[in-house]
């Protein structure tokens, strides 16, 4: 098992994982296009990161870290999901 930053080539499986997660919460309306856009921004942008767990060459899990401004911390903080 290894942990690495996500790549755009991981997008399909990451979308599937998030669709599964969102299906648990009935108030979420899953919109694949919006999920893809958000993941692309995190993978390619500077406001966060997507990490994946890889087992036997397959993505087995994921987590995101998003930079937010925390008034209690007095600056940037990392929101982990």
C-alpha positions in Angstrom: 0.0 0.0 0.0 1.3 3.5 -0.8 0.0 7.1 -0.6 0.6 9.6 -3.4 -0.8 12.8 -4.9 -3.7 12.2 -7.2 -3.3 12.6 -11.0 -5.8 13.5 -13.6 -5.8 9.9 -14.8 -7.3 9.0 -11.4 -10.3 11.3 -12.0 -12.9 8.5 -13.0 -12.4 6.4 -9.8 -12.3 9.5 -7.6 -15.6 10.7 -9.0 -17.1 7.2 -8.3 -15.9 7.3 -4.7 -17.4 10.8 -4.2 -20.7 9.8 -5.9 -20.8 6.8 -3.5 -20.1 9.1 -0.5 -22.7 11.7 -1.6 -25.3 9.0 -2.1 -25.4 8.4 1.7 -26.5 12.0 2.3 -30.0 12.5 0.8 -29.7 16.3 0.8 -26.8 16.1 -1.7 -27.7 16.1 -5.4 -24.8 14.3 -7.2 -23.7 16.2 -10.3 -20.8 14.4 -11.9 -19.7 17.5 -13.8 -19.4 19.6 -10.7 -17.5 16.8 -8.9 -15.0 16.6 -11.8 -14.5 20.3 -11.8 -13.8 20.4 -8.1 -11.4 17.5 -8.2 -9.6 19.1 -11.2 -9.2 22.3 -9.3 -7.8 20.5 -6.3 -5.5 18.3 -8.4 -4.2 21.1 -10.6 -4.6 24.2 -8.5 -2.9 25.7 -5.5 -5.7 25.8 -3.0 -5.5 22.2 -1.9 -4.4 18.6 -2.7 -6.0 15.2 -3.3 -4.1 12.2 -2.0 -4.9 8.6 -2.9 -4.1 5.3 -1.3 -3.0 2.8 -3.9 -3.0 -0.9 -3.3 -1.8 -3.4 -5.9 -1.8 -0.7 -8.5 -5.4 0.3 -7.9 -6.7 3.4 -6.1 -8.3 2.1 -2.9 -9.1 5.4 -1.2 -8.7 9.2 -1.2 -8.6 12.3 1.0 -8.5 15.9 0.2 -6.8 18.8 1.9 -8.2 22.3 1.2 -6.6 25.6 2.3 -9.0 27.8 4.1 -8.6 31.0 6.2 -9.1 30.4 9.9 -10.0 33.3 12.0 -9.3 31.3 15.2 -5.8 30.4 13.8 -5.2 33.9 12.5 -4.3 32.6 9.0 -4.3 29.7 6.6 -5.4 26.3 7.8 -5.9 22.9 6.2 -9.4 21.4 6.0 -9.0 17.6 5.6 -11.9 15.5 4.2 
